[in-house]
């Protein structure tokens, strides 16, 4: 069995570099998201559910085509032990070809999508959104080169700048009555600001080459991730694709924003952590014990946040929605409560991806996403027969099955077993279930009051209960978190030959 206190293998500075990367990538991500959410919530109160329903329809097309944008080539550069200049130039050339082609394809498909969703405005929206793809090559490679060396300070600051730019853009167009176009212009501002800043910061002034001789291994790795991304896109967008045909824009807007609210942590905070984990795991691929120990620790710490956040969201859905979104959005509260139940499992499932890719096994991620590409649409097709509620419950039913399949494909290669996963998840899950019960009972006993005050009181009760429950049920884990936050000076590294055997 793996010891929870086993030190990481490798040079003594590696842990510090990872902590620094996490700080810059996640710390500025939090600040950027706070700014973005502030503007988003202000915009949500101005726009209508119909605007978000139409925007969700365009996102299905945009995200589906994005699977071909070549992010896998950047991952191959991060994962490779050595990268030559010619490989960067080849990747740049391929990214320009891919994304230029995707932009043209989206313009060509715009009218087809408008006919499918029975919303003529979608054609115009998609034509403008195609400009996003033209910025992609100038973001992907500079950021990959920085990520390769765990240098996340520059991209973190740039993400913050682009987030502020997007927030200002969104507020300007929303307040000036541009409706759904607000949701188109803001992402464009974010992508192009980020691309320009990255090129300048990294001094990415290289010429692309379209001679791809000798690039087979790099493109092979990227192609595997490309297939994986395709399956992930089908898996993650099939609900909106199906619902857009069956529901009107108002209903779809309610569902889409409920999904946005409940996936905030899993979709906005875990991916940046995975961006740090991928190069970090890649450096540990020759030390299986250290990689497995790091993986389990990541699960334990992230689930300490995910479980209370989502279970708390499930029992406070109504005051939460009315406080954040306003009275006209309260219809989506039941969907938030249902979807929140699936999100801790979703969080756990996506933590496997960087470990598998770092081990040079993207085919595992591809197989997992392939399974999800069949499982999720089938579940949603059945669920939509029962309306929005059936669609929401589809997440609760399907994601545990997907996570079990992911584990079955991954555990032997990562070097962990089911009992170790359960031990890593248990502290956060057990304390969160008890905390949610306490918050629910408190909500039933509270008198009628202003919704903002009710939410604040329930959050305070939940926070205090969770810390107390962690102290009772998982005191060592609570101490571990406190020590991580305090960031005490680590002890002198122990020589590898003196470390205790892990198994």
C-alpha positions in Angstrom: 0.0 0.0 0.0 1.1 3.5 -0.6 1.9 5.7 2.4 0.0 8.9 2.6 3.2 10.6 4.0 5.7 9.3 1.5 7.9 12.1 0.1 8.1 12.8 -3.6 11.0 11.3 -5.5 13.3 13.5 -7.6 15.3 16.6 -7.0 14.5 18.7 -3.9 13.3 21.7 -5.9 10.7 19.8 -7.8 8.0 20.0 -5.1 8.6 23.8 -4.8 8.3 24.3 -8.5 5.0 22.4 -8.5 3.6 24.4 -5.6 4.7 27.6 -7.3 3.0 26.5 -10.5 -0.2 25.6 -8.6 -0.1 29.0 -6.9 0.3 31.0 -10.0 -2.1 28.9 -12.2 -4.8 28.4 -9.6 -4.3 31.6 -7.6 -4.7 33.9 -10.6 -7.4 31.7 -12.0 -9.4 32.3 -8.8 -8.9 36.0 -9.1 -9.6 36.0 -12.8 -12.8 33.9 -12.2 -13.9 36.3 -9.5 -13.7 39.2 -11.9 -15.3 37.1 -14.7 -18.1 35.9 -12.4 -18.8 39.4 -11.2 -19.3 40.6 -14.8 -21.1 37.4 -15.7 -23.6 37.8 -12.9 -24.2 41.4 -13.8 -24.8 40.4 -17.4 -27.1 37.5 -16.5 -29.3 40.0 -14.6 -29.5 42.1 -17.8 -30.0 39.4 -20.4 -32.8 36.8 -20.5 -32.8 33.0 -20.4 -33.6 33.0 -24.1 -30.3 34.7 -24.9 -28.4 32.0 -23.1 -30.4 29.3 -24.7 -29.5 30.6 -28.2 -25.8 31.1 -27.1 -25.7 27.5 -25.9 -26.8 26.3 -29.3 -23.9 28.1 -31.0 -21.5 26.7 -28.4 -22.4 23.1 -29.4 -21.1 23.8 -32.9 -18.1 25.8 -31.7 -17.0 23.2 -29.2 -17.6 20.3 -31.5 -15.3 21.8 -34.2 -12.8 22.7 -31.5 -11.8 19.1 -31.2 -9.7 19.6 -34.4 -7.9 22.7 -33.2 -4.6 20.9 -32.5 -4.3 21.2 -28.7 -2.9 17.6 -28.8 0.2 18.9 -30.6 0.9 21.2 -27.7 0.4 18.3 -25.3 3.0 16.3 -27.2 5.5 19.1 -26.8 4.9 19.2 -23.1 5.1 15.4 -22.7 8.3 15.0 -24.8 11.6 14.7 -23.0 13.3 16.9 -25.6 11.9 19.4 -28.2 13.8 20.8 -31.2 13.1 24.2 -32.8 11.9 22.4 -36.0 9.3 20.5 -34.1 7.9 23.8 -32.8 7.8 25.3 -36.3 6.1 22.2 -37.6 3.5 22.3 -34.9 2.9 26.0 -35.6 2.4 25.3 -39.3 -0.1 22.5 -38.6 -2.0 24.7 -36.1 -2.3 27.4 -38.7 -3.7 25.0 -41.2 -6.0 23.3 -38.8 -7.6 26.4 -37.3 -7.9 28.2 -40.6 -9.7 25.3 -42.0 -12.0 25.0 -39.0 -12.9 28.7 -39.2 -13.9 28.2 -42.9 -15.8 25.1 -42.0 -17.8 26.8 -39.3 -18.8 29.6 -41.6 -19.9 27.0 -44.1 -22.0 25.1 -41.5 -23.6 28.2 -40.0 -26.8 28.0 -42.0 -27.1 24.2 -41.4 -26.9 24.7 -37.7 -29.5 27.6 -37.8 -31.9 25.2 -39.7 -31.3 22.4 -37.2 -32.1 24.5 -34.1 -34.8 26.5 -35.9 -33.1 29.8 -34.9 -32.0 32.0 -37.9 -29.8 34.3 -35.8 -27.5 31.4 -35.0 -26.0 31.6 -38.6 -24.8 35.2 -38.0 -23.5 34.4 -34.5 -21.5 31.4 -35.7 -19.8 33.4 -38.6 -18.5 35.9 -36.1 -17.4 33.2 -33.6 -15.2 31.7 -36.2 -12.7 34.4 -35.5 -11.8 32.6 -32.2 -10.1 29.8 -34.1 -7.7 32.2 -35.8 -6.3 33.2 -32.4 -5.7 29.6 -31.3 -2.3 28.9 -32.8 -0.9 32.0 -31.1 -2.1 30.9 -27.7 -1.4 27.2 -27.8 2.3 27.0 -28.5 3.6 29.8 -26.3 1.7 28.5 -23.4 2.8 24.9 -24.0 6.5 26.0 -24.0 6.0 27.7 -20.6 4.0 24.8 -19.2 6.7 22.4 -20.2 9.0 24.0 -17.6 6.3 24.6 -15.1 6.5 28.3 -15.7 3.0 29.4 -15.0 3.5 33.0 -13.8 3.4 34.7 -17.2 0.4 32.8 -18.6 -1.4 33.3 -15.2 -0.9 37.0 -15.4 -2.0 37.0 -19.0 -5.1 35.0 -18.2 -5.9 37.7 -15.6 -5.5 40.5 -18.1 -7.7 38.7 -20.7 -10.3 38.0 -18.1 -10.5 41.6 -17.2 -10.7 42.5 -20.9 -13.6 40.1 -21.4 -15.4 41.3 -18.3 -15.3 44.9 -19.5 -16.4 43.9 -23.0 -19.3 41.9 -21.6 -20.5 44.7 -19.4 -20.3 47.3 -22.1 -22.3 45.4 -24.7 -24.9 44.2 -22.1 -25.6 47.6 -20.8 -25.9 49.0 -24.3 -28.6 46.5 -25.3 -26.7 44.1 -27.5 -28.5 41.0 -26.1 -27.1 37.7 -27.1 -24.2 39.4 -29.1 -22.7 40.3 -25.7 -22.0 36.6 -25.3 -20.2 36.5 -28.6 -18.0 39.6 -28.3 -16.7 38.9 -24.8 -15.1 35.5 -25.6 -13.5 37.1 -28.8 -12.0 39.8 -26.6 -10.6 37.2 -24.2 -9.1 34.9 -26.9 -7.4 37.6 -28.9 -6.1 39.5 -25.8 -4.6 36.3 -24.5 -3.1 35.4 -27.9 -1.4 38.8 -28.4 -0.1 39.0 -24.8 1.3 35.4 -25.0 3.2 36.1 -28.2 4.7 39.3 -26.8 5.5 37.7 -23.4 7.2 34.6 -24.8 8.7 36.5 -27.8 7.2 33.9 -30.0 8.5 35.3 -33.2 9.2 32.2 -35.2 8.1 31.3 -38.7 5.9 28.2 -39.3 7.0 25.4 -41.6 4.7 23.3 -43.7 7.3 20.6 -44.2 6.2 17.9 -41.8 9.0 15.4 -42.5 10.0 13.6 -39.3 7.0 14.9 -37.3 5.3 11.5 -37.2 5.7 10.8 -33.4 4.6 14.2 -32.4 1.5 14.1 -34.7 0.8 10.5 -33.6 0.6 11.6 -30.0 -1.5 14.6 -31.0 -3.8 12.5 -33.2 -4.6 10.2 -30.3 -5.5 13.1 -28.1 -7.5 14.5 -31.1 -9.6 11.4 -31.1 -9.9 11.6 -27.4 -11.0 15.3 -27.6 -13.6 14.3 -30.3 -15.2 11.7 -28.0 -15.0 14.1 -25.0 -16.8 16.8 -27.1 -19.6 14.3 -28.0 -19.9 13.3 -24.4 -20.0 16.8 -23.0 -22.1 18.5 -25.6 -24.6 15.9 -26.5 -27.1 17.1 -23.9 -27.3 20.6 -25.4 -27.4 19.2 -28.9 -30.3 17.0 -28.1 -32.1 19.5 -25.8 -31.8 22.3 -28.4 -34.0 20.3 -30.7 -36.6 19.5 -28.1 -36.7 22.5 -25.8 -37.5 26.2 -26.5 -34.7 28.7 -25.9 -36.1 29.8 -22.5 -36.0 26.2 -21.2 -32.7 25.5 -22.7 -31.3 28.7 -21.2 -32.4 27.7 -17.7 -30.8 24.2 -18.1 -27.6 25.6 -19.7 -27.1 28.1 -16.9 -27.8 25.5 -14.2 -25.1 23.4 -15.9 -22.8 26.4 -16.0 -23.3 27.1 -12.3 -22.8 23.5 -11.2 -19.7 22.9 -13.4 -17.8 26.0 -12.2 -15.4 24.1 -10.0 -15.0 21.0 -12.2 -14.7 23.0 -15.5 -13.0 26.2 -14.3 -10.6 25.2 -11.5 -9.8 21.5 -12.0 -8.5 21.9 -15.6 -5.9 24.5 -14.5 -4.8 22.1 -11.8 -4.6 19.4 -14.4 -2.4 21.7 -16.6 0.0 21.8 -13.7 -0.4 18.1 -13.0 0.4 17.0 -16.5 4.0 18.3 -16.8 4.5 17.4 -13.1 3.4 13.8 -13.6 5.4 13.7 -16.8 8.6 14.4 -14.8 7.6 11.6 -12.5 6.8 8.9 -15.1 10.1 7.1 -14.3 9.2 6.9 -10.6 5.9 5.0 -10.4 5.7 5.2 -6.6 6.0 9.0 -6.6 3.5 9.4 -9.4 0.9 7.2 -7.6 1.4 9.0 -4.3 1.0 12.4 -6.0 -2.1 11.2 -7.8 -3.8 10.0 -4.6 -2.8 13.2 -2.8 -4.3 15.3 -5.6 -7.6 13.4 -5.3 -7.7 13.7 -1.5 -7.1 17.5 -1.6 -9.4 18.3 -4.5 -12.3 16.2 -3.2 -12.0 18.1 0.1 -13.1 21.1 -1.9 -15.4 19.5 -4.5 -17.6 17.5 -2.2 -18.6 20.2 0.3 -19.0 22.8 -2.5 -21.4 20.6 -4.5 -23.4 19.0 -1.7 -23.8 22.4 -0.1 -25.0 23.7 -3.5 -27.5 21.0 -3.7 -29.2 21.9 -0.4 -29.0 25.7 -0.9 -30.0 25.8 -4.6 -33.0 28.1 -4.3 -31.4 30.9 -2.2 -28.2 30.5 -4.2 -29.8 31.0 -7.6 -32.0 33.9 -6.5 -29.0 35.6 -4.8 -26.6 35.2 -7.7 -28.9 35.3 -10.8 -32.0 37.2 -9.6 -35.7 36.3 -9.3 -36.3 35.7 -13.0 -33.9 32.7 -12.8 -35.4 30.9 -9.8 -37.0 28.3 -12.1 -33.6 26.7 -12.6 -33.1 26.0 -8.9 -34.3 22.3 -9.1 -31.9 21.6 -11.9 -29.0 23.0 -9.9 -29.9 20.8 -7.0 -29.9 17.7 -9.2 -26.9 18.4 -11.3 -24.8 19.3 -8.2 -25.1 15.7 -7.1 -23.2 14.5 -10.1 -20.3 16.9 -10.0 -18.1 15.4 -7.3 -18.0 12.2 -9.4 -17.3 14.3 -12.5 -14.4 16.0 -10.7 -12.9 12.6 -9.7 -13.2 11.3 -13.2 -11.4 14.1 -15.0 -8.4 13.9 -12.5 -7.3 10.7 -14.3 -6.6 12.4 -17.6 -3.3 14.1 -16.8 -1.9 11.0 -15.1 -2.7 8.8 -18.1 -1.4 11.3 -20.6 1.8 11.9 -18.7 2.5 8.2 -18.7 2.4 8.3 -22.5 -1.0 6.5 -22.6 -3.4 9.0 -24.2 -5.2 5.9 -25.7 -6.6 5.3 -22.2 -8.1 8.8 -22.2 -9.4 8.1 -25.7 -11.0 4.8 -24.8 -12.6 6.4 -21.7 -14.0 9.3 -23.8 -15.2 6.9 -26.4 -17.2 5.0 -23.8 -18.6 8.4 -22.6 -19.4 9.4 -26.2 -21.8 6.4 -26.3 -23.0 6.4 -22.7 -23.9 10.1 -22.3 -25.9 10.7 -25.5 -27.8 7.4 -24.9 -28.6 8.6 -21.4 -29.7 12.0 -22.5 -31.9 10.6 -25.3 -33.8 8.6 -22.7 -33.8 11.5 -20.2 -35.2 14.1 -22.6 -38.4 12.0 -22.8 -39.0 13.3 -19.3 -38.1 16.9 -20.1 -35.4 19.0 -18.4 -35.6 17.0 -15.2 -34.8 13.8 -17.1 -31.9 15.5 -18.7 -30.5 16.6 -15.4 -30.9 13.2 -13.8 -29.0 11.7 -16.7 -25.8 13.3 -15.3 -26.4 11.7 -11.9 -26.9 8.3 -13.5 -24.3 8.3 -16.2 -21.2 9.9 -14.6 -20.7 7.2 -11.8 -20.7 4.6 -14.6 -18.2 6.6 -16.6 -15.9 7.0 -13.6 -15.9 3.3 -12.9 -15.0 2.6 -16.5 -12.2 5.2 -16.3 -10.8 3.6 -13.1 -10.9 0.2 -14.7 -8.8 1.4 -17.6 -6.3 3.4 -15.6 -5.6 1.9 -12.2 -3.0 -0.6 -13.3 -0.9 1.9 -15.1 -1.0 4.6 -12.4 -0.3 2.0 -9.8 -3.3 2.5 -7.5 -6.3 0.3 -6.4 -9.9 0.9 -5.5 -9.3 0.9 -1.8 -6.7 3.6 -2.1 -9.1 5.7 -4.2 -11.9 5.2 -1.6 -9.5 6.3 1.2 -8.6 9.4 -0.7 -12.2 10.4 -1.4 -13.6 9.4 2.0 -12.5 12.4 4.2 -14.2 15.0 1.9 -17.2 12.9 1.1 -18.1 11.7 4.6 -17.8 15.2 6.2 -19.7 16.8 3.3 -22.7 14.4 3.5 -23.0 15.1 7.2 -22.6 18.8 6.6 -25.3 18.8 3.9 -27.7 17.2 6.3 -27.0 19.8 8.9 -27.5 22.7 6.4 -30.7 21.1 5.1 -32.2 20.8 8.7 -31.1 24.4 9.5 -32.8 25.6 6.3 -36.0 24.0 7.4 -35.9 25.6 10.8 -35.0 29.1 9.8 -37.8 31.7 9.7 -38.6 33.6 6.6 -35.9 36.2 5.9 -34.3 38.1 3.0 -32.8 35.6 0.6 -29.3 37.0 0.8 -29.2 36.8 4.5 -30.6 33.2 4.4 -27.8 32.1 2.0 -25.1 33.8 4.0 -26.3 32.1 7.2 -26.6 28.7 5.6 -23.1 29.1 4.1 -21.7 30.0 7.6 -23.4 27.1 9.2 -22.1 24.7 6.5 -18.6 26.0 6.7 -18.3 25.7 10.4 -20.0 22.3 10.4 -17.6 21.0 7.7 -14.5 22.1 9.5 -15.8 20.5 12.8 -16.7 17.3 11.0 -13.3 17.1 9.3 -11.7 17.5 12.7 -13.8 14.6 14.1 -13.8 12.3 11.1 -10.5 13.1 9.3 -8.2 15.0 11.6 -5.0 14.0 9.8 -6.4 15.3 6.5 -7.4 18.6 8.1 -3.9 19.0 9.5 -2.4 18.2 6.1 -4.5 21.0 4.5 -3.5 23.5 7.2 0.1 22.7 6.7 -0.3 23.1 2.9 -1.8 26.5 3.4 0.8 27.6 5.9 3.5 26.2 3.6 5.9 25.4 6.3 9.5 24.9 5.3 9.9 21.2 4.2 12.4 18.9 5.9 15.7 18.0 4.3 15.1 15.5 1.4 15.5 11.9 2.4 17.9 9.8 0.3 16.0 7.5 -2.0 17.7 4.4 -0.6 16.6 5.3 2.9 12.9 5.8 2.0 10.5 3.1 3.2 9.2 0.6 0.7 5.7 1.7 -0.6 4.5 -1.8 -1.1 
